[in-house]
């Protein structure tokens, strides 16, 4: 299980760090070496929506020369950010799909060398469903995305989400049954504000339980067992 960092990335400072990264990359490689970064997860939520205040790190698909790692580290040193503040670790998880570059959308270009792209709408929902972590912001992010699109007059249907799941993962067989049931129930209910409040409360409680468990039993929790541990903790609490 990933450790929490002390950094806080917000909608306001996200562009500051990306702009600095582009300048550093250009300084290292010149103005003719392009690079592309696709923001996913919490960073994609920050870039595209207004309901999420912060994220602890920036998950991305990085398509650039190897010197991008040096640029990332130098920007981290400049701003006092933790090691790995921008990383592609999620590419080793089940949420990754080689289709992400194809479905990503342009966000901004910095210093004429670094194009930032993001994942949004039904594709971001599909990724959150595939991950489905009850101790992170996956489920509340889904509700927030649905609510913002409804406010914009561009509601996201189950059919659109199903097509996104098919595009990224080849179908629902790669998504947990409870995640599929969750999205079906949420769309049928439609009361996003009430569901969002309930889900964020549940996520906070789950996170608090895991933090206490990790303090009591260091180095036990892993991505492979965290859901079982959380279920056991909830049963004991109840």
Helices and strands as residue ranges (DSSP letters): H 11-29, E 35-39, H 41-48, E 58-63, H 67-79, E 86-87, G 89-92, H 100-103, E 105-110, E 114-118, H 121-131, H 138-151, H 158-169, G 172-174, H 177-189, H 192-216, H 226-237
